[in-house]
């Protein structure tokens, strides 16, 4: 480098370019912006100086994604390029290894493959050079993918369409710490497995005894290979703090979770049953059916920071499990018929104590005003209400059943004196039609005299004409302040 800077000549005798005279770490920064090892390797053609630059990159990305009709020969060629690049790479540590292959098959074809021999990808992983994030997207092939011990990896993301995920078993005898520490993923903090086939007993053992620092686990659309012999998805972890589980629609194995430090739990389509032991649970986002006879949450915390339920069906029974929730998210659907409306009343009558209420409403053939008044009457103690959606047909909003409690012509509806005593903020999101926004604002203004505090109504609206119309809404007293904002530019208009 001194010769290049002094004489202005490179090793081949030509004029030196300024980029090649930069130190290696700056050249690495330039090449990393390509986000593609193949493109980085092609810089070797520039000069001899560049030939030793790309093999020492601290990050390796192979973003090979092809259309479904790509010939197999092209897909195999891409795998050979990955194998060659991994074999040529010389850096002792890799902070990111990101590989996406449209077709993968272990070489040679054996089941299971030996992670310490023959296959360049498995051999690279077994070298324990990955000391950061590992992302693998492998498609095709019908042979097991045996994940070698990655004791220095902190984040592992696996997307496997075809191969069954297996874990390299620990050595039969304890090894010295420098040689593997007994076969543990010692540094692993986050693990994500998507659309893969796994062995339930093997996964349980890895999570329980080989991931001592695991904080986050995401399992999405996985299948159990041993569901007949071990028909349960069991997750035991003393360190886990966040868990997301999404089952296949036809998944029939129950879920069992024992995680004393678990704080965030996001289950999706847990239809086969579940038992959750999480005494420190703070956040629950339940998506899918809920049945208290099959879903056991009794050993979860009773006071949550956040509870999110996406449908009516599980809401009434699930919210009864908790006596207080700081932030409650609900999607309320009030369909046609007296029975549906009675179900809606049962739901809101069981609302737990909460300070922030985020709600989406969908109402069919019921009078919208009593629907909203019934709801607001159950908001005692609520400081902030966020309406993310409010949908109802303008021309079909009257119930034809004389028994239905939504019929305002037969009953008097009003807001109780103490119902909105704590209310301070109302936010109306942009996913509501302008007509619905205006009607709801008028309803709040109509009963604003009962507010015990000044209430700020923030409306998010993208159309300028609608924003102006809302700002011109007549405010009946000083207990209501209306702010209107654009969702993109953040433009604010006050009334």
GULOMI-652503 format. One record per residue: x negated, y negated, z of N, C-alpha, C in turn. Coordinates in pm, whole numbers, plus 50000, padded with zeros to 5 digits. Atoms other than C-alpha are relative to their C-alpha. Example, Ala and Ser with C-alpha at 12.3 -4.5 7.8 and 13.67 -1.06 7.14 Angstrom:
BEGIN
499115011950000487705045050780499104988050000500825011949994486335010650714500774989150073
//
This chain:
BEGIN
499195012050000500005000050000499144987350000500885011550001497084976350069499474997349859500495001750137495714982949720501054993649912498935005650081499074975349569500184985350029499785013949964499394942849759498844991349955501185008150032495814931749681499774998849851500345000050142495294942049324501204997949909498825001450083498894940049208500175011449904499904988450089498534974749050500475012050079499604987749934500215007749131499005010949966500964989350019498535041649125499825003649854500124996650141499185045748756499344989149918500695010650072497465013148665500924989249951499085010250046500614993748582500224989350105499715010749906501864962148745500925005150109499204995449886503284968649091501274991650012498775007649976506924959249151500114996950148499915004649862507824941049470500755010050088499224990549919510364967449582499135011650045500844988649966507834995749573498974996650106500985004049899505504975749795500604998850139499375000749869508054975650076499665012350083500244988349915507484998450376501135010249987499054989050020509255032050382501344997550064498715001449931511905022750636500934990449929499165009050078513134994050417500485006849871499574992550117513185016350110501095010150036498944991049953515235041450311501324992550011498785008149986517725013650389500644997549864499485002550135518045005950017500655012749944499494987550056518525042349915501255004950072498834995549925521045049250191501274993349951498825006950051523365023850033500585006949878499474992350114523715047249735501025010350044499084990149944525575072049961500035012849918500054988050085524415100049727498555004249988501384995350004521245120849762499535001949857500394997850138521265129749391499544986949935500405013050055521145092949297498704995250062501245003949934518415086849553498825007749944501094991850053516355115649417499574995349860500345004550135516515101249065499064987950000500945011249993514505071249186498555004849993501364994650013511475094549177499404996949864500495002950135511235086148808499394986049990500515013750007510325050148892498484999650010501444999749982506805057549013499675010950101500434990149902504725081249223500344995550142499705005649867505385058349517501375004750049498634996749962509075067449511500215015050023499804985749989508535104949499500035004850144500044995849860507845107049871500954992050089499085008249921510555082649975501295007550032498674994249974513875100749928499955012850084499984988049915512795134150089499914997150150500075003549858512385115250418501194991450044498825007649961515805098850421500605005850129499394995049876517455101050767501465004149983498624996250026520895105650608500085006749862499834992650124521895130750339501495001149969498604999650040525185126950152500105006349861499754993150127526385150249875501504999249971498555002050021529795136449768500515006549873499574993150121530585162949506501475003950012498584996650004534335163449442500425000049853499654998450141535745175949112501495002849985498604996450026539195179648952500215015150010499684985849982540975212948994499615008449880500294992350120540255223248634498515000149965501445000050025536465219348667499505014349983500524986350019534665250148529499175004650119500754994449887533145273148789498514998149979501435001850026529775269948618499514986350045500365013549956529745232448688499974999350153499955000149855530745238049050498795007350059501174992649951527985264049097498734991849981501175008450024525465239948945499884989350109500055009949893526405214049205499485006150129500534993549881525775239049480498505002349988501444997950018522355247049334499234986950023500655012949978521535209849338499914997050150500035002049855522475207849705498935008850063500994990849945520365238449781498584994949973501335004950035517365223549598499634987750081500285012149924517685189949773499715003250147500244996249860517905206150117498635006650015501304993449993514845227350039498864990049988501055010050020512865196449931499944989650110499965010549898513875174550222498995003050109501124997849907511015169350467500144992750132499885007549875512275146150742500305009550115499764990949887512185162851084501374998250065498715002949936515465146551192500954993849898498965005450086518695139551004501134995150090498945005549916521215116451167501385001849939498724997350066523945123650908499785009849886499974990550111524485153950686501455001449955498645000450052527585149950469500025007449866499984991750119528255177350212501445003349964498694996350052531395181549999499795007949872500174991350115531375210849759501355005249953498734994850050534325219849533500025015249996500074985350000533095255749531498775003950080501124995749917530955272649793500075015050019500084985849971529775308049834498625002550056501294997049939527055321450059499145008049904500934992750087523995334049875498955006850086499234991250087523515362849855501365003550060498654996749956527045376349880499945010850108499964990549891527185392550220500964994650105498985004149905529695391650500499765006850135500295014550005528735376550733498584997449953501365003250042525665358850590499104997650120500985002449895522515356150797499664985250001500255014449999522225319550908498534996349999501435003049995518445322150938499275004049872500684994850117517755335750590500864998249876499414999050134518575332950220500844988049959499155011050043521265305950213499394986750045500685012549963519635271050200500814991350097499195008349912522565253150365499985005550143500004994149867522775277550656498624999450063501365000849948519015278050688499674985950048500235013949961518925239850701500694997150134499295002149875521575239450975499325007250115500654992249896519755266651167498684993950045501275006349963516585245351167500184989750111499675009349892518335222551419499434986049975500495013550035517215191251232501114989750005498885009549995520705175751241500144995150143499945006049866520585152151539500964988249997499015010650012523735131951478501305005949952498694995950050526795137951260499865010049886499944989850104527535168551048501425000449944498724999150068530345167950790499885010149887500024989750103531055198350576501405001749943498754997150071533805201950317499695010749896500334988650085533555236250158501295006449951498824993850060536125250549919499585012549923500274988050078536375284149752499185010250077500754989449934534645316549836500875007050103499184992449905536085343850053499145006650108500914994649901533155350250281499974991050122500055007749878532755339150639498944989149991501005010449981531035306150704499595000350147500494998749863528915312451013499254987250036500635012649960528115279051176498845003050094501144997649912524595281251315500034990650120500105008549882523685266151648499474986349960500415013950028523515228251608499924992850134500075004849862522325219151954499764985050009500265014449998521365183251857501114991949934498905007150067524515174651660500974994550103499055006449908526835150251838501435000249946498684999950064529735150651586499975010549890499884989950104530805180251371501414999649944498715000150070533625178051112499965010849893499984988650091534535209850920501345000649927498824998550085537005211550630499745012149912500294987450069537105247250502501255005249930498914994450079539395258450221499515012749934500474987450055538595294950166499265008150103500774991949905535855307050400500594999350141499594999549860536715317850754498874994850087501005005849912534905298251022499625009950109500564992149891532685318651249498904992050068501065006649927530205307451512498885009950026501134991449974526715321251541499995004050148499964995949859526705342151860498744995750073501195003849923524335332052141499025011650007500994989349989521115351552184500325009050118499654990749892521385382552405499384996550133500665004049876518945368452660499794985050000500235014549994518515332452785498654996449939501225004950062515945313252583499514987750074500495012549943513705285052700500774988149941499235011750042515295250452672499564995149863500495004950129513065241252379500425008949885499664990650107514215271852186501495001449979498574999450025517935266152212500864999350123499245002049878518975264152576501105010050019498984989849975520915296652575501115000249897499014999150107522905290652255501164990750012498915009549983524985259852343499904988649900499965012450076526085230452130499844988750102500255007849879524445209652399500374985349988499755014350015524915174652252501374997049939498755002050075528295179852079501044992650084498995008149932530805152752180501335000149926498775000450079533345154651895499985011449898499884988750093534545185151698501344999049928498785000450082537055184451410499985012049906499864988550088538255215951229501324998549925498835002750082540685211450938500215011349900499544990350100542555237850734499065012049990500914988549999540335266650838500655011850069499634987949928540875302350947498955002550108500924997949888539355309451287500465012250079499674989449905539255337451542500284993450135499595006949880541185325751847499135003050121500824996349884539135345052102498604993749989501335005750020535865332951949500024985050023499905014449980537015296651940500154996750148499835002549858538135298452302498675001350075501294997949934534745311952409499044988649972500915011050035532845284752220500374987450077499565012149932534955256752370499795000950150500084998649856534855270752720498564999850052501324997749943531175279752758498834994549921501145004050082529115265452472500044985449957499905014350033530235228852444500134992050129499905006249867529395213552784500304985249999499795014550006529675177252664501124996149904498945002950097532675179752431501054990750060499015009849954534945149352470501244999749911498895001550096537125150252157500095012549913499774988150081538675179951975501234997749913498885001350094540865178351663500105013049921499714987850075542395210351521501214997249913498915003850090544505204251213500235011249898499594989850097546355231151017499015011749997500874988349993544325260751134500845012650011499354987049989545195297551121499125009250084500724990349920544235325451358499875013149923500244987350068542635355951199500365012050088499744989049907543165377051511501314997950076498755003149931546745366151588500745012550048499344987849954547895402351621499355005450126500724995149882545195411551872499944989550111500145010949902545005377452042500974988949961498975009250052548295359151973500184987350083499915012549926547495326152144498844991149957501065009750022545545294552068499664994050136500365003749864543745289152397498844990450000501035010349992541715258152474499714997350147500455002549864539795256752802498734991649994501185008650002537355228252856500004991250124500135008449882536095210753167499594985749966500485013450038534805180652970500934992849904499165005750107537525174752706500874988650052499205011749964539205140552716501084996749898499015002750105541095138752385500215012649918499664987950074542905167052206501134997249903498965000850103544845166651877500145013849937499744986850055546465198951758501174999149905498924999550099548515202751440500075014149945499834986250043549885237251362500535000549856499304997150124550895251951028501495002150031498564998749979554655253050982500395014150042499664986249968554655291151008499155005650114500864995749890552295292351307500875004650115499134994349896553855314951571499285002450131500744997849875551105316851832500194988050093499845011149906551685296152148498664993150029501175007949966549285269252264499815000150151500325000149858547545271052599498814990750022501055010149978545495241452726499744998850150500445002649863543545239153050498834990349989501015010550016541615206353055500164989950114499825008749883541225189253394499684985449976500355014050027539785157353237500744994549878499295004350120542155154852941500824987450028499275012649984543525119452897500964997449885499165002550118544975118852542500325013449935499544987650060547055147152397500964996749888499175002850118548535145752043500375013349936499574987550064550465177651953500954997349883499125000950116552175182251615500485014049963499374987350040554595210251529499605011550093500274989449903554025230051847501325007150027498674994149990557145250851788500005013350074500054986749940555935284051930499884999850152500115001049856555595271152285498624995350042501265005349951552885255652497500024999250151500205002449857551535253952849498804990850015501025010349993549545222752930499664997350147500515003449867547435218553244499054988349981500785012350022546195182553233500374989950108499615008649888546415165153573499614985449982500425013950021544685133453440500564994149870499445004550127546815129153128500514985750011499575013950003547355092453038500824996749875499345003250126548615093152678500495012749933499384988650066551005117452508500744995249876499325003350125552065114952143500605012849945499354987450034554605142252077500694998849864499415000050134555495149851714500565013949974499384987250026557975177451644500995003750109498984995949903560545197351844499435001850140500374997949860560485199252221501105007850068499064991549927562135225952432499395002850138500594998149867561535225652809499915014550042500114985849966562075263252821498765006449938501184994550066559075268652591498774991150010501125009349990556935237552641499874995750146500195002049857555555235752993499004988750023500855011649969554215201453096500014996850149499855002849858554795204953467498684996850068501305002649939551085204053542499284988549933500555012450056550585171653350500374988550093499775011749916550505137353509501404994449976498645005250009553915121453583500074985349959500035014350033552845085353524499044998049885500835001350120551565078053171499764985449964500255013150058549955048053011500764998349869499335000950131551525056452673500695013249970499224988550043554255080352559500624996649865499505002350136555115083052188500785012249954499134989250046558015104052057500584995749866499665004250134558845104351689501455002749960498634996950038562415117951691500915000050121499004999349893565625117551889499985013450073499744986749946565775155151938499185003350123500724996649879562915159052185500014989150105500245011549913563135124452338500725001050134499235000349875565925128052595499465009950102500504989949907564465159952744498554997350038501415002049972560825149852717499754988350094500255011649914561045115452877500425002650143499624996549864562705131453176498875006450079501164994249933559335147553253499164989450071500865010749948557855113553345500864989150064499215010049930559045087853593499584985749968500455013450037556985058453465499055000949882500855000850119555355049253132499724985349975500315014150025553505016753073500474995949861499645003350138554045017652693500745011949939499154989450052556905038052546500334997249854499705001150144557275044152168501115010049967498864991450033560615057752042500484997349858499265001350125562335064051711501425004850029498624996949960566095062851779500885000549875499114998150113568535076451524501425002150053498604999249957572265070751578500835003249876499294996150121574035090851310501514999250019498555001250003577715091851219500655009750099499224991249914580155105551475499914996450148499955002949857581205102251839498965007950078500964991549928579015131151952498584994449986501335005750021575935115051798499814987550085500125012249921576675082251973499895003350148500134995849860577165099752307498595005050028501384995649983573775116052255499044988250010500825012149992572285081652198500104993850138499835005649865573755069352527499275008450104500734991449907572335099552710498504997349992501425002850016568925091552565499604987350072500435012749941568775055052669500294999550149499754999549856570255063153009498855006650077501104993049936567135084053078498654993249977501265006950024564555057952978499244998450131500795001949879561705058153231499644985250018500495013549978560335026553386498844997249905501085003550092558155008853132499924984949988500225014250018556674974653063500014996049853500025002650143556224977252685500825010849931499114990750069558894993252465499924997449850500115001050145558184999452095501025009549941498864992050041561275011751913500344997649854499475000850134562565019451567501435005150001498584996549999566345020651510500485003349859499304996550124568315038251236501435003350037498604998949958572085034451273500875002549877499124996750111574745050051049501464999450045498555001049979578445039651054500384998450147499655004449866578465025051404499844984950005500105014549984578974989151510498644996650060501385002249959575444975551541499904991850128500125008649881576154949551810500105007950130499974992149876577314973652083498845009850012501174991349995574484997251985498834992650064501125007749947571954969852057500254995450142499715004449864573724957352369499865011450099500214988349914573814992252517498515002150025501454998049988570094994452448499384989450091500605010849922569204960352593500375001050148499594998549860571144968352910499125009950075500874990249936568664996452978498554995550002501365005250007565624973952950499584992650126500405006249873565374963753314498545003250029501414998249971561734958553403499104999249878500805000750122560604956953038499544985649976500555013350025558294927452965499874996949850500185002250144557804932652591500745010849923499314990750090560014948452323499504997449859500465000850139558624955651977500965008149914499124993350095561154963751704499215002049871500774997350120559144980751432500895002649879499054998150110562254988951225501414999650056498585000249965565994983551235500775001449871499304997450125568034999250960501445004250023498594996249997571805000650916500684994249877499315005150119574144996650617500924988450035499215011949967575714962050618501495002149974498594998450037578954973850456500675012050067499434988249934579435005350669499535000750145500495000549863578684994951025501135000250102498894998749906582095001451181500405014650013499624986149975582965034451342501525001449988498584997950020586365049251250500655008050113499454992249890586745069751568500394990950116499555008649891588815053051838499375004050132500624995549876587005073652105498564995450014501435003349996583525061152015499774987250079500305011649915581975036852262499324988849924500595010950078580465016651980501054990349950498935008450054583845001851892500214987950091499915011949918583584966752028501394994050008498655005649997587224958751947500835005950113499224993449896588434983052215499364998850138500695001449873585834976152484499244986950000500795012249988584064945752614498555004050023501424997149987580284946952569499294987150038500785011549957577934923552748498705004850062501294996849938574444922252889500094997350149499995001749855574114927653261499094988650041500775011549953572734898853463498535003350024501394996349965569584918153565499305008049890500564991150101569004937653243498724994549939501135006050070566574913253080499234990350089500655009149906565194897053391498504999349988501474999850011561594907153321499514997049860500405001450139561604901652945499264986849976500805011850032558904877852819499704999049850500375000250142558144888152458500885009649922499344991350097560064902252163499274998349868500705000450129558224911451842500785007949898499254993650108560014919651518499055001949882500974996850103557824937351264500554997049860499625003450137557834932050888500825010849933499294989050065559464965950816501514999550022498565001949985562974951850862500484990549892499445009050099565194935850604500314986450063499795013649951565674898450632501364998550068498665000849941569394902650703500015005450141500044993849868568724925750997499234991450098500775008849913566104902151137500844988350047499195011749965568454872551126501115003850098498914995749911571314891851289499495002950140500534996749868569104904251571499544987550074500405012749937567654869651637501234992650053498765006649954571194855551656500565006850124499514992749884572124883051902499214996250125500825003949886569194874352131500324985850044499665013949966570024837452113501364999150068498655000349943573664844852195499985003150149500064996049860572664860752526498784994350071501215005649942569614839352597500234993150133499735006649872571334821452885499775009450118500224990249893570894853553087498515003050021501434997849981567114853653038499554992750127500535006149879565364846953367498654993449977501275005950038562104837653192500094995049857500055004350140561184819952872499535011749915500284988550086561174846152596499504995049865500575003350130558944842652291500355010949900499624990650105560364859151979499054997849882500965000850111557624866251722500525008649885499474993150118558834875551375498905000549894500994998350106556474889551110500755001949868499255000150125557784882250761499094995449887500895003150111555994881950425500574989649904499395009450093558504860850227500084986150063500025013749949558044823450266501424994650020498635005349988561734815850207500705005450125499404994149880562784839750484499374994050125500655006249884560184825150721500594986350030499405013249980561614790550665501425001150056498644998249953565154803150721500025003750149500064996049858564194819451051499604988250086500445011749922562414787851166501124989850017498885009449991565614768251101501145005350087498984994549912567564790951336500204990850121499695008949888569314770351601499715007250132500344994549869567824777051944500904993550104498975005849912570554772652208499474993550126500545005649875568294764352506498495001650000501464999649991564714762052625499475013650045500464986749960564594799052718499555008549881500374992650120563884809452360499024991849917500975005950091560814801852147499815009949885500114991350118560644815751790498734996449924501215001350082557304820851615500145009249879499934992250122557104832951256498605000849940501344998050055553934847951107500065008149872500174991850120552874861550772499135012150036500784988149963551554897550796498585000049945501324999750062548564890550571499124988550047500845011649972547274855450619500074995650145499885004349861548444851950979500594986250014499395013249994550304819850893501044999550109499085001249888552254807351191500894987949983499035010950003555414786451196500845001050127499255000249875557134776251519501304992349982498745007550001560734766251571500194993150132
//
